[in-house]
C-alpha cells in the first residue's frame, strides 16, 4: 500500500526533528544561564531610567499645562464664545404678516362689495348707528326720549 510508506516516512522525519530540537535545547541551556543575569540587570536599569525620566517630565508637563491654561485657554474660550454668537440665529422671525394680509384682504373684499353695490345702483343700507344719528352726528338712544 502506498499510503503506509508515506506515513512511515513522515513519522521518521518527525522523530528526527524532535531529536534535533532536544539537542538544540540542551546546547542552549548554558547560553541562557549566562544571558539571564544580563537580562535581569538590563530590566533593572530600564526601570531606573524610566523612573528618572518620569521624575524629570512630571514638573515639565505641569508647567506646560499651567502655561496653556493661562495663555491659550482664554483665547480658545473667547474664540468659541464669538463663534457661538455668530452661529446664534437670534429670535425667530415674526409671523405677523399673515394677520395683516388677512385684514387687507377683508378690506379689499368690503371695498369691492361697495363698488359693486354702487355700480348696480343700489345704495348701501345704513347701519343701526347711522340711522340713529342726528344732524349733529350724535347717536341718539332710541330707548330714551326726553
Buried (B, 14 or more C-beta within 10 A) or exposed (E): EEEEEEEEEEEEEEEEEEEEEEEEEEEEEEEEEEEEEEEEEEEEEEEEEEEEEEEEEEEEEEEEEEEEEEEEEEEEEEEEEEEEEEEEEEEEEEEEEEEEEEEEEEEEEEEEEEEEEEEEEEEEEEEEEEEEBEEEEEEEEEEEEE
